[in-house]
Each structure stands twice: as structure tokens, then as C-alpha cells.
């Protein structure tokens, strides 16, 4: 099934592994944001700390690619 498809640009087939940072990083940022808000509203340190770590890790994954 390795047909030549002239109507599809080549870059769509080459860098599929580069999207893993975005696919993992974006949910980490969202979940971290929810945990930060939960930690602030409940005045609890643990969800706040885990949320900050999640946001930092998500941003790091998005910048890495």
C-alpha cells in the first residue's frame, strides 16, 4: 500500500511523532489548571502543588517538540 499520492504533501507523512508532545501536553495543562483552581478554592496545598507540576510538565512537553 505504498502508493504515490501526489495530492497529499509529504510533510503529513513524515513528522507524526512530533505531535505526541502536543497530545500529552495539552491535557496535562488542562488537568493542572483544574487542580490549581480546586486547590485555591478548597485552600488545600496538595492539589495546588500537583496542578502546578502538571502545568509545568505540560508546558515543557509542548516546548520540547
C-alpha positions, 0 to 999 in steps of 0.5 A: 500500500505504498502508493504515490499520492501526489495530492497529499504533501509529504510533510503529513507523512513524515513528522507524526511523532512530533505531535505526541508532545502536543497530545500529552501536553495539552491535557496535562495543562488542562488537568493542572489548571483544574487542580490549581483552581480546586486547590485555591478554592478548597485552600488545600496545598496538595492539589495546588502543588500537583496542578502546578507540576502538571502545568509545568510538565505540560508546558515543557512537553509542548516546548520540547517538540 
